[in-house]
Amino acid sequence: VTHVGFESTAIQNPCAGVSSSLDIAGGALAYAAGVGAANAVDVALGVDGVWSVVQDLTDAPPGLGYALLDRSVMPRVVPDLIARHDVASIARYAGAMRRALASSSAVDSPRIVLFSGGLDHPSYVDHSYLAVQLGVHLVEGADLVVRQRRVWLRTLDGLEPVDVLYRRLEDPTIDPLEIAAHGSVGVPGLLQS
């Protein structure tokens, strides 16, 4: 398998040199899974017998929410199969992940949001299920605003500070002010917050 690293097109210039946990004026931008780096690649076996990376999804690897959803459904659909193979439980994963995300903030009880592309995003089901399991707000670009280099959540009661932003969007879509930005699902000024 070809190793994918910093030569990947998913690593954007505005984020070069940025640590995996960005400071957001007292909060944190959780870049990966919060419990270790998350990565996904699509590979294909060529006719010559060599595996090649077809696509890397380093910036926003999908599937964690799908995996949690699948594991919650499987015992009801095929209980005998699950029992026969002594499949280990992943019930504690969401709690561990939430604690890891919370630990990236200096706030005792941080407001954590999962930043999604919304209903039109191909991984929206993944995002929404994951947000429910983590017990965090599911937000899209229109729900967030950057003021004085801080990320805020728009609520019925006004703006409330975001302490941890768990990003599930691809790099080119997170901040429309960046030169390489694609689309309008991101939050203007997010990379400068």
trRosetta pair geometry for C-beta under 8 A, 3 or more apart (Angstrom, degrees):
i j d omega theta_ij theta_ji phi_ij phi_ji
1 41 7.8 112 -173 98 125 149
1 43 6.1 -51 -123 -115 106 144
1 51 4.9 -36 -83 104 66 127
1 52 7.9 164 -136 -102 53 13
1 53 6.7 76 -172 -54 84 89
2 51 7.7 -151 -6 108 71 79
2 52 6.0 27 -5 -142 119 56
2 53 4.7 -104 62 2 107 105
4 7 7.5 -120 -154 64 56 85
4 8 5.1 62 178 -74 99 116
4 39 8.0 169 76 -171 115 130
4 41 6.3 159 10 -95 141 133
4 53 5.7 156 -51 -156 118 175
4 56 4.4 171 174 -87 167 150
4 58 6.6 -148 123 -50 123 126
5 8 6.5 -169 84 -15 21 99
6 11 5.5 -39 -148 28 59 170
8 11 5.3 97 74 -4 89 95
8 56 5.4 -74 -132 72 128 147
8 58 5.6 59 132 17 167 145
10 56 6.0 -111 -9 98 135 104
10 57 7.5 138 -94 -145 154 19
10 58 4.5 148 88 56 151 102
10 59 4.2 -147 -174 -30 113 106
10 170 7.5 -98 -135 -160 95 88
10 171 5.6 143 -170 -1 64 134
11 15 6.8 -125 -166 79 65 110
11 16 7.1 80 159 -86 102 76
11 58 7.3 -23 -52 95 80 139
11 59 7.8 -169 -69 -73 42 98
11 171 7.5 -168 -106 -90 14 165
12 15 5.0 72 69 18 87 104
12 16 7.5 -122 103 -36 45 77
12 171 4.6 175 -25 171 121 130
12 172 7.0 158 -84 -74 132 61
12 178 7.2 32 168 167 141 153
12 180 6.2 -161 -139 66 112 141
13 16 5.4 -26 -152 -14 42 118
13 180 7.4 119 27 -5 101 135
14 175 7.5 -93 99 59 162 138
14 178 5.3 -89 -21 -124 153 127
14 191 5.0 15 147 176 132 157
15 18 4.7 -78 -166 26 66 130
15 171 7.1 -102 4 -138 142 115
15 191 7.0 -104 -70 -136 79 118
18 22 5.8 -9 -179 -86 116 107
18 31 7.9 141 118 -73 111 148
19 22 6.7 159 65 -75 78 54
20 31 4.8 -125 -163 47 62 126
20 32 5.7 -24 -165 1 118 107
20 37 7.2 -95 -125 -88 149 88
21 28 5.1 -14 -177 -166 96 121
21 29 7.1 160 -161 68 45 56
21 30 6.4 -7 -116 -107 82 52
21 31 6.7 -127 -76 3 39 95
21 104 4.9 -141 -144 -151 132 120
22 28 6.6 140 73 -160 49 60
22 29 4.0 -4 56 43 107 111
22 31 6.9 91 -9 -50 95 105
23 26 7.8 70 -175 -13 90 18
23 27 7.6 124 -170 71 50 45
23 28 6.5 -40 -110 -102 37 64
24 27 4.1 -34 74 72 101 96
24 28 6.0 -167 16 -76 95 9
24 29 5.4 103 -42 -39 119 87
24 150 6.5 104 163 -136 84 57
24 151 5.5 -23 -177 9 138 106
24 162 7.2 -30 121 93 148 90
24 163 7.7 161 75 -157 115 28
24 165 6.9 74 -30 5 164 112
24 193 5.2 20 -137 131 92 102
25 148 7.6 81 -98 115 164 85
25 149 5.7 131 -52 111 125 88
25 150 4.1 -69 52 -92 149 93
25 193 6.9 -75 -5 177 105 80
26 105 7.9 42 144 -159 62 89
26 106 6.3 -93 -166 50 66 116
26 107 7.0 70 153 -49 97 100
26 150 7.7 6 33 -120 98 115
26 161 7.7 -9 81 176 120 145
26 163 7.3 -67 117 -125 83 80
27 105 5.4 -19 -144 -121 60 107
27 106 8.0 -119 -94 29 30 81
27 107 7.0 -10 -100 -7 74 121
27 110 6.8 125 -132 -147 92 120
27 150 7.6 101 15 -149 117 86
27 151 7.0 -91 65 45 146 103
27 161 6.9 -175 -47 161 133 105
27 162 6.1 102 -179 111 173 60
27 163 3.9 -159 -122 -152 108 42
27 164 6.0 -147 -178 -56 101 44
27 165 7.6 73 134 -12 129 84
28 104 4.0 -132 94 137 161 102
28 105 5.1 -135 10 -77 106 67
28 163 7.0 18 24 156 70 65
28 164 5.2 0 67 -107 86 78
28 165 7.8 -155 103 25 49 68
29 151 7.8 106 -81 -10 98 147
29 164 7.5 157 -100 -154 22 51
29 165 4.9 -19 -123 57 72 102
29 167 6.9 25 -178 -25 96 115
29 193 7.7 114 -53 86 128 104
30 33 7.9 -46 158 127 113 11
30 34 4.7 -6 -163 -77 136 100
30 101 5.2 -47 -62 -131 163 86
30 104 5.5 138 -84 49 96 163
30 164 5.4 31 -19 -173 110 101
30 165 6.7 -172 27 78 74 44
30 166 4.7 -16 70 -97 120 69
30 167 7.3 -175 81 9 65 76
31 167 6.6 -12 -131 38 42 118
32 36 7.1 -84 120 112 132 31
32 37 4.8 -75 -153 -127 166 48
32 38 4.8 164 -173 17 92 84
33 36 6.0 -10 63 63 117 58
33 37 7.1 109 18 -175 96 9
33 38 4.0 106 -37 -41 108 117
33 64 7.0 149 -119 -80 116 155
33 97 6.6 -73 168 -135 91 111
33 100 7.7 26 126 99 74 143
34 97 5.8 98 76 -166 117 73
34 100 4.1 134 141 113 96 107
34 101 4.1 -32 -138 -72 163 70
34 104 6.4 -104 -134 -22 97 131
34 166 6.7 -49 -35 -110 126 112
35 96 6.2 63 -105 129 144 98
35 97 5.2 -84 -22 -106 129 69
35 100 4.3 179 -74 -1 77 173
38 61 4.9 -145 141 44 99 125
38 64 7.1 -46 -138 -51 143 127
39 56 7.5 -28 -169 -168 97 97
39 57 7.3 141 -170 79 51 69
39 58 5.3 -7 -127 -113 91 68
39 61 5.6 151 -158 -53 13 146
40 56 7.6 146 88 -165 52 52
40 57 4.1 -16 72 63 97 118
40 58 7.8 -160 41 -68 55 36
40 61 3.5 135 -1 -144 105 110
40 62 6.6 -71 31 42 164 56
40 63 6.2 127 -91 11 148 133
41 53 5.2 -56 -174 -134 127 104
41 54 7.9 133 171 43 81 65
41 55 6.9 171 -157 88 59 51
41 56 4.9 -24 -106 -111 90 68
41 57 6.7 -167 -81 19 37 78
42 53 7.3 101 73 -164 53 62
42 54 4.6 -58 103 63 100 106
42 55 4.4 24 37 48 114 92
42 56 7.9 -139 23 -73 69 30
42 57 7.5 73 -18 -19 86 106
43 51 5.3 10 177 -175 125 104
43 52 6.6 158 -154 79 75 35
43 53 5.7 -47 -98 -100 77 48
43 54 6.4 164 -115 1 19 89
44 51 7.3 157 79 -150 33 60
44 52 5.8 -23 61 61 81 87
44 54 5.0 66 -9 -49 109 122
45 49 7.0 -12 -176 -141 98 31
45 50 7.6 157 -153 78 58 28
45 51 5.6 -35 -97 -94 66 69
46 49 6.9 -46 77 23 77 20
46 50 5.0 -6 42 60 118 77
46 51 7.5 -169 5 -88 82 18
46 52 5.9 52 -35 -3 112 116
53 56 6.0 12 174 -58 131 90
57 60 6.5 -72 177 74 90 52
57 61 4.5 113 113 -103 107 64
57 62 6.6 -66 170 8 154 75
58 61 7.0 4 -112 -51 16 97
59 170 5.1 77 97 -147 131 57
59 171 4.2 -98 -135 -31 151 94
60 123 7.7 -174 138 43 112 155
60 167 6.8 -95 -97 131 105 85
60 168 5.3 101 -156 -176 114 42
60 169 5.6 -134 -78 99 157 12
60 170 5.0 -106 21 -75 125 51
60 171 7.7 -163 -17 -28 98 60
61 64 7.7 84 104 -27 92 96
62 66 7.2 50 154 -2 89 123
62 122 7.7 -62 -82 104 160 95
62 123 4.2 -134 -117 -110 125 139
62 126 5.2 100 -161 73 93 175
62 168 7.9 78 -97 -171 69 101
63 66 5.0 -61 -146 43 47 115
63 67 5.8 51 157 -27 79 101
63 126 6.5 -31 -53 -134 16 139
64 67 5.7 -51 -149 32 30 112
64 68 6.6 27 154 -15 63 105
64 126 6.9 96 54 -176 61 105
64 130 5.7 61 98 -102 100 130
65 68 5.8 -55 -149 38 33 110
65 69 6.2 34 153 -19 66 108
65 123 7.8 124 42 173 124 95
65 125 7.0 179 115 122 129 60
65 126 3.7 141 56 -169 118 56
65 127 6.3 -120 -15 -40 158 15
65 128 7.3 103 -169 56 156 45
65 129 4.0 127 -177 73 110 100
65 130 3.4 -91 -80 -42 105 93
65 131 8.0 -4 -102 -2 131 60
65 133 7.2 176 -124 16 77 128
66 69 5.6 -57 -146 39 30 112
66 70 6.1 32 156 -20 67 107
66 125 7.3 66 -82 105 84 101
66 126 5.0 -37 -34 -103 87 96
66 129 7.4 111 -67 58 36 144
67 70 5.8 -52 -143 37 29 111
67 71 6.3 24 158 -15 63 108
67 90 7.6 -41 138 101 103 168
68 71 6.0 -58 -146 39 28 108
68 72 6.5 26 155 -19 63 108
68 90 6.9 -127 -110 109 70 126
68 93 7.0 -141 -97 78 107 128
68 94 6.6 72 -128 -61 146 110
68 129 6.5 175 79 136 111 114
68 130 6.8 123 31 -95 140 67
68 133 5.4 -23 150 -70 156 170
69 72 5.9 -61 -151 35 29 108
69 73 6.4 18 156 -13 65 111
69 125 7.8 -19 -31 150 167 101
69 129 4.9 -25 -62 -177 116 162
70 73 6.0 -66 -148 40 30 105
70 74 6.1 40 159 -36 68 106
71 74 5.9 -39 -135 19 31 118
71 90 5.4 11 140 40 170 120
72 75 7.7 -59 -172 25 28 100
73 76 6.0 -74 -166 44 46 106
73 77 5.7 30 150 -16 83 117
74 77 5.7 -65 -135 43 32 105
74 78 6.0 -38 -171 46 73 92
74 81 7.7 -90 177 82 101 113
74 82 5.7 126 132 -71 104 126
74 87 7.8 -34 112 80 139 169
75 78 7.8 -77 -118 69 17 54
75 79 5.4 48 -175 -104 60 75
75 82 4.9 -74 -100 47 69 169
76 79 6.8 20 -108 -58 15 96
78 81 4.0 -2 147 26 117 122
78 82 6.2 128 101 -20 80 89
79 82 5.8 -59 -148 39 34 110
79 83 6.0 30 158 -16 70 111
80 83 5.8 -59 -144 41 29 109
80 84 5.9 31 159 -24 66 111
81 84 5.9 -54 -141 35 25 112
81 85 6.5 0 166 2 61 112
82 85 6.7 -76 -149 47 23 93
82 87 5.0 -67 -155 22 76 128
83 86 7.5 21 -178 -70 33 46
89 92 7.3 76 119 0 103 85
90 93 4.6 -6 175 -14 87 127
91 94 7.9 -54 177 20 38 96
92 95 5.5 -63 -163 46 58 112
92 96 5.8 58 143 -25 84 108
93 96 5.7 -62 -148 39 30 110
93 97 6.1 28 157 -19 68 108
94 97 5.7 -55 -146 37 30 111
94 98 6.3 32 155 -20 65 105
94 130 8.0 -173 -118 -154 104 60
94 133 4.1 -116 -117 152 148 101
94 134 5.5 -137 -168 -80 96 53
94 135 7.9 108 153 -5 116 86
95 98 5.7 -52 -145 35 31 110
95 99 6.4 30 155 -17 64 105
96 99 5.8 -54 -149 37 31 111
96 100 6.4 32 151 -20 64 106
97 100 5.6 -54 -149 35 33 113
97 101 6.4 34 153 -18 66 103
97 134 6.3 -76 96 -108 111 105
98 101 5.7 -52 -148 36 32 111
98 102 6.2 31 153 -18 65 108
98 112 7.1 175 -148 56 80 166
98 134 4.9 155 -79 -159 101 80
98 135 6.3 21 -111 44 151 100
98 136 7.1 -176 -119 -42 101 107
99 102 5.6 -55 -144 40 31 112
99 103 6.2 36 154 -26 64 106
100 103 5.7 -51 -146 31 30 114
100 104 7.3 36 152 -27 58 98
101 104 6.1 -53 -166 19 36 113
101 110 7.9 -136 128 81 83 132
101 112 5.4 73 130 -131 129 142
101 134 7.4 34 18 -164 149 130
101 136 7.7 -37 102 -69 158 148
101 164 5.2 127 167 151 93 154
101 166 5.8 -37 -126 -69 136 120
102 105 6.2 -65 -167 34 44 105
102 109 7.9 -27 -149 -138 123 34
102 110 5.3 172 -137 37 73 113
102 112 6.5 -78 -77 -52 73 132
102 164 6.8 -118 -94 -10 37 155
104 164 5.8 104 74 -114 108 119
105 110 3.9 83 70 -80 160 150
105 112 8.0 -137 -15 -76 141 88
105 163 4.4 48 -134 159 151 111
105 164 5.1 -101 -45 -53 121 102
107 110 4.3 118 74 -83 115 79
107 111 7.9 -15 96 7 157 65
107 163 4.8 -80 28 -130 141 148
110 163 3.4 -129 -156 95 100 146
110 164 5.2 68 139 -7 139 105
111 137 7.3 7 180 5 91 125
111 153 6.8 -116 147 0 140 139
111 160 6.6 152 -90 133 173 110
111 161 6.5 140 37 96 132 65
111 162 5.6 -105 98 -126 109 44
111 163 5.0 121 45 10 66 96
111 164 7.4 -180 89 30 45 72
112 134 7.3 -99 112 144 134 122
112 136 4.3 -70 101 -122 98 125
112 137 7.3 165 94 25 52 80
112 163 6.8 -53 -68 70 55 92
112 164 4.3 -15 -111 70 80 110
112 165 7.9 -178 -156 -77 56 24
112 166 6.5 32 -179 -14 99 109
113 136 6.0 175 -110 164 23 109
113 137 4.5 -34 -113 73 82 102
113 138 7.6 144 -165 -104 76 11
113 139 4.6 -1 -177 7 126 127
113 143 7.9 -169 -161 111 145 128
113 144 7.5 160 109 -78 162 118
113 153 6.3 166 -64 -86 145 124
113 162 5.4 -49 7 -137 123 120
113 164 7.3 169 25 90 59 61
113 165 5.6 -13 65 -116 96 64
113 166 6.9 -165 93 27 44 77
114 127 6.2 167 139 -169 122 87
114 130 6.4 162 -142 102 161 103
114 131 4.3 -135 36 -90 142 98
114 134 6.7 119 -51 54 127 143
114 136 5.3 112 -22 96 94 123
114 137 7.0 -175 22 88 71 49
114 138 5.3 -26 67 -109 104 60
114 139 6.9 150 70 24 48 73
114 166 4.8 -29 -108 74 64 109
114 168 6.1 24 178 -11 90 123
115 139 5.8 -31 -104 77 56 93
115 140 7.4 109 -161 -113 60 30
115 141 7.9 65 -163 -66 99 55
115 144 7.2 -14 -113 -22 107 150
115 165 5.5 31 -31 -178 124 97
115 166 6.6 179 12 80 80 47
115 167 4.8 -20 59 -112 123 56
115 168 6.1 173 79 24 63 73
115 169 6.0 -66 123 -6 100 107
115 174 7.6 57 134 -128 142 96
115 187 7.9 -79 -143 -15 132 122
116 121 6.0 -147 172 33 87 154
116 123 7.9 -137 -144 93 98 87
116 124 6.3 92 175 -122 131 68
116 127 3.9 106 -106 167 126 157
116 128 7.2 22 -82 -56 169 66
116 131 7.6 -72 -34 -42 128 132
116 138 5.8 0 5 -171 131 91
116 139 6.9 149 26 75 79 38
116 140 5.6 -56 79 -84 74 79
116 168 5.4 -5 -95 67 64 121
116 169 7.0 143 -149 -58 21 89
117 120 6.6 -87 133 76 101 77
117 121 3.0 118 73 -73 114 128
117 123 7.7 83 31 53 112 83
117 124 7.0 -99 70 -77 83 88
117 127 7.7 175 27 -27 69 163
117 140 6.5 54 -173 -129 14 104
117 141 8.0 17 -127 -17 48 100
117 168 7.7 -112 -11 99 79 89
117 169 5.4 121 -58 -105 92 100
117 173 6.7 4 -100 135 114 151
117 185 4.7 14 -140 174 80 157
118 121 5.8 120 56 -10 49 100
118 124 6.6 -26 123 -107 26 122
118 140 4.1 28 -61 -100 96 153
118 141 7.8 -65 -30 17 116 83
118 185 6.6 -141 11 -139 109 115
119 124 5.6 65 -129 -135 27 166
120 124 7.4 111 48 -48 20 136
121 124 4.7 128 67 -58 87 87
121 127 6.9 34 87 -1 136 143
121 169 7.5 -97 -120 -106 143 81
121 185 7.5 107 -69 -152 107 163
123 126 4.2 -42 -178 41 88 125
123 127 5.8 96 121 -27 86 95
123 168 6.9 -131 101 159 128 115
124 127 5.5 -55 -145 38 34 113
124 128 6.0 28 160 -17 70 107
125 128 6.0 -55 -140 39 28 106
125 129 6.2 24 161 -14 64 109
126 129 6.4 -62 -147 39 22 105
126 130 6.2 20 158 -17 61 114
126 168 7.7 -175 106 -173 103 140
127 130 5.9 -63 -148 39 25 111
127 131 6.3 26 156 -21 64 107
127 138 6.4 112 142 -142 96 114
127 168 5.0 161 -106 100 107 160
128 131 5.7 -51 -147 33 31 112
128 132 6.6 32 154 -18 63 104
128 138 5.6 25 -114 -118 63 163
129 132 5.7 -54 -152 35 33 112
129 133 6.3 29 153 -16 67 108
130 133 5.8 -57 -146 40 31 110
130 134 6.1 22 158 -12 67 111
130 168 7.6 140 67 -84 146 149
131 134 5.9 -62 -142 44 27 105
131 136 5.4 -101 -152 72 75 82
131 137 7.0 -50 -165 119 122 16
131 138 3.8 57 170 -70 179 97
132 135 7.5 26 178 -72 30 40
132 138 7.8 -15 -43 -40 66 122
134 166 7.8 -56 147 32 173 163
136 166 7.0 67 108 22 166 128
137 143 7.9 -163 150 152 122 148
137 153 6.8 42 102 -134 165 149
139 143 3.9 -130 -155 81 98 142
139 144 5.8 87 152 -42 137 101
139 153 6.6 -109 -97 -125 149 101
140 143 5.6 100 52 4 54 105
140 144 7.9 -145 103 4 29 96
140 185 6.5 -72 -173 -166 101 90
141 144 6.3 -79 -153 44 33 98
141 184 7.2 -166 93 144 163 59
141 185 4.9 171 -13 170 133 44
141 186 5.2 97 -104 119 128 6
141 187 5.1 -165 -140 -63 79 67
142 154 7.7 -61 143 35 62 141
143 153 6.2 -7 153 -150 93 75
143 154 5.5 -142 -162 42 48 96
144 151 5.9 -16 -166 -167 115 97
144 152 6.8 143 -157 75 62 47
144 153 6.2 -36 -100 -101 68 52
144 154 7.1 -137 -74 -4 18 88
144 162 6.9 -10 -125 -27 108 150
144 165 7.8 57 -118 -117 152 130
144 187 4.7 -44 97 -101 117 138
144 190 7.7 46 123 -91 135 110
145 151 7.7 147 78 -154 35 53
145 152 5.2 -26 66 64 84 99
145 154 6.3 74 -7 -51 109 100
145 159 6.8 -75 56 -115 119 122
145 187 7.0 -160 -102 -155 23 109
146 149 7.0 8 179 -116 104 20
146 150 6.9 156 -154 72 64 34
146 151 5.8 -33 -97 -95 74 57
146 152 7.3 159 -98 15 23 83
146 187 6.1 117 -27 150 102 110
146 188 6.6 -130 30 93 115 62
146 189 3.8 -142 72 94 148 118
146 190 6.0 -153 -55 -76 134 47
146 192 7.3 98 167 70 155 88
146 193 4.9 -123 -133 -72 120 121
147 150 6.0 -31 72 60 65 87
147 152 5.8 2 20 -4 107 132
147 159 7.1 12 15 -172 141 166
149 189 7.7 -120 -102 167 48 115
149 192 6.2 -91 -118 131 87 83
149 193 5.1 157 -171 -131 54 51
150 161 6.5 -44 164 -128 124 97
150 193 6.0 128 -97 -156 10 106
151 161 7.5 92 85 -161 60 61
151 162 4.3 -49 107 53 104 121
151 165 5.9 -16 101 -49 168 136
151 187 7.2 51 -126 135 103 160
151 190 6.9 42 -92 -126 114 78
151 193 5.2 79 -45 162 84 162
152 159 4.1 5 170 -170 137 112
152 160 6.6 139 -163 64 81 29
152 161 6.0 -53 -108 -100 71 41
152 162 6.4 -170 -107 -5 16 90
153 159 7.0 140 67 -156 43 58
153 160 5.0 -28 60 65 98 87
153 161 7.5 16 13 101 86 8
153 162 5.3 112 -36 -63 95 97
154 159 6.3 -34 -98 -97 51 67
155 158 6.5 -4 64 59 85 32
155 159 7.3 143 22 -107 82 16
155 160 5.3 22 0 -1 130 115
157 160 7.3 49 78 -49 103 111
162 165 5.6 48 147 -64 133 94
167 174 6.3 1 -148 -111 134 131
169 173 4.9 -111 169 85 119 111
169 174 5.2 149 90 -78 124 81
169 185 6.7 -173 -129 109 141 120
169 186 6.8 173 124 -91 161 83
170 173 5.3 68 66 15 81 110
170 174 7.7 -148 87 -34 38 87
171 174 6.4 -53 -152 3 30 112
172 178 7.9 -137 -144 87 53 125
172 180 5.6 -93 -122 131 95 92
172 181 5.8 151 -179 -134 69 34
172 182 4.3 35 137 13 120 102
172 183 7.7 96 120 24 92 95
173 181 6.9 102 -108 -158 27 78
173 182 5.8 -51 -77 71 75 81
173 183 5.1 -3 -122 60 99 121
173 185 5.2 6 176 59 115 106
173 186 5.2 175 153 -50 56 104
174 181 7.9 -116 54 -120 48 99
174 186 4.5 106 163 -124 17 121
174 187 7.1 -26 173 30 64 79
174 190 5.6 -108 151 81 93 147
174 191 7.1 102 107 -54 111 94
175 178 4.8 79 92 -13 102 107
175 181 6.0 -109 92 -93 55 128
175 186 4.9 -127 -62 152 19 143
175 187 6.4 -37 -102 70 66 59
175 188 6.7 97 -159 -123 73 27
175 189 6.8 -168 -145 27 112 13
175 190 4.4 -140 -85 45 103 98
175 191 4.6 -80 -21 -11 165 102
176 181 4.6 153 -131 149 38 154
176 183 7.4 -108 -95 96 101 50
176 184 5.6 25 -88 -121 146 58
176 186 5.0 170 -30 62 76 110
176 187 8.0 175 8 64 87 11
176 188 5.6 -46 55 -82 94 77
177 181 6.9 88 42 -21 24 151
177 188 5.0 90 -36 -147 110 77
177 189 6.0 52 6 -55 149 49
177 191 7.7 -142 68 33 104 106
177 192 8.0 -40 81 -4 143 117
178 181 4.5 121 65 -44 82 100
178 191 6.3 57 -63 11 119 148
181 186 6.6 -100 -149 27 122 147
183 186 7.3 113 94 -8 90 90
186 190 6.3 -111 173 7 102 138
187 190 4.2 93 78 -57 101 115
189 192 5.1 -65 -164 49 71 108
189 193 6.1 86 137 -47 86 92
190 193 5.7 -46 -153 9 35 118
